[in-house]
């Protein structure tokens, strides 16, 4: 497989746009924008001061993160000390039983002798007090690098609130699970006295330094475990696909954002074939990953001075997770992957790289570009794909308007809700995008899907105003600029004077 010339042209166009953006970095229009933003900030401060004077319980902006962060938002960098409770969810620390025979050997730390046989278990949050006989839809929401399963459950539950507003989806027919991938720096949360000490139970815990749960590798605890994150996803899906426990389940969505999206994308590529009926009930929801696993050595960006660009997790070379039996071939993986129901989502303002390594940069320099290259230049040409530049019938792409790398906003967006809860709600449709079996959508919240053309033409620009330069001429632009600067300066002075009075 090689990237076609049309794809190369698309890449050049994106590169040229990036160059133009760099050239205008210090333009006069930016100065005007900064001045106006200063005034806007000042105005917001005044409004906030007035609100504060009349109410001590003023709420934040409507798009603020509703998540729970014990110890602060950066708590994940030093390790979580607790796994908090969430209203409506139950935390199961006994966890999912992971592995075919659910057995892994653990070793005595003193002499390495095998002393016990343990069952690897993955803790998870799940909807409390559901009736398995009434469940039609299950969502398994995977967290990112910050390992906040409780927030992923919360975000998905808030998205479910929106789905219910459409009138078709019923809360009692939906169950949400959020697996918790712990690392050694979370030792207080799983009851150990240090990173070097295994948990008293057989909880799966990954090495914080390697941080490779997102790649599908086995954990460091239980010791000598050969089952890993991919096996854990097998267990999560098996939990819901059990027809005796969930006799009326129609669809289960395996969803992940950021590093969770990386895990889901690789799992969708490598998952072993099971019962075909069960396979048709699985949807893969892949949100803004920092990289994809490629099936060959072709990349959209330069790979010079990046000798390991095709090593796993970026390609199929090097050390692969033990989940894979031998070294798979692209001609086997491609057809299986494109046959699966995969939904890709990314915000139009997601302009960060997420992974600064050259192996990831070879796939694109931002989450947005990486996803665009993958769905426009790679997936249509995978073995088994149409080969005509179009996505396979089982795949969709949603560019979420005016949203950056924000999991809660993508999950609760119009597209997020559609793919998580509405598609194939009553039965499995013959192709992705077929709405004949979907639940009714709720009222839009204004972050609807935009096209790649709209992105290229500036209709999903960073300002979110959808406006392009109209080419009216340098003189007119400079005149407008002088006027804006004058207004901004005057307003700023008035604002400062008003604040002094207050």
Secondary structure, 3 states (H helix, E strand, C coil): CCCCHHHHHHHHHHHHHHHHHHHCCCCHHHHHHHHHHHHHHHHHHHHHHHHHHHCCCCCCCCCCCCCCCCCCCCHHHHCCCCCCCCCCEEEEEEEEECCCCCCEEEECCCCCCEEEEECCEEEEEEECCCCCCCCCEEEEEECCCCCCHHHHHHHHHHHHHHHHCCCCCCHHHEEEEEECCEEHHHCCCCCCCCCCCCCCCCECEECCCCCCHHHCCECCECCCCCCEHHHHHHHHHHHHHCCCCCCCCCEEEEEEECHHHHHHHHHHHHCCCCCHHHHHCEEEEEECCCCCCCCCCCCCCCCCCCCCCCECCCCCECCCCCCCCCCCCHHHHHHHHHHCEEEEEEECCCCCCCCCCHHHHCCCCCHHHHHHHHHHHHHHHCCCCCCCCCCCCCEEEEEECCCCCCHHHHHCCHHHHHHHHHCCCCCCCCCCCCCCCCCCCCCCCCCCEECHHHHHCCCCCCCCCCCCCCCCCHHHHHHHHHHHHHHHHHHHHHHHHHHHHC
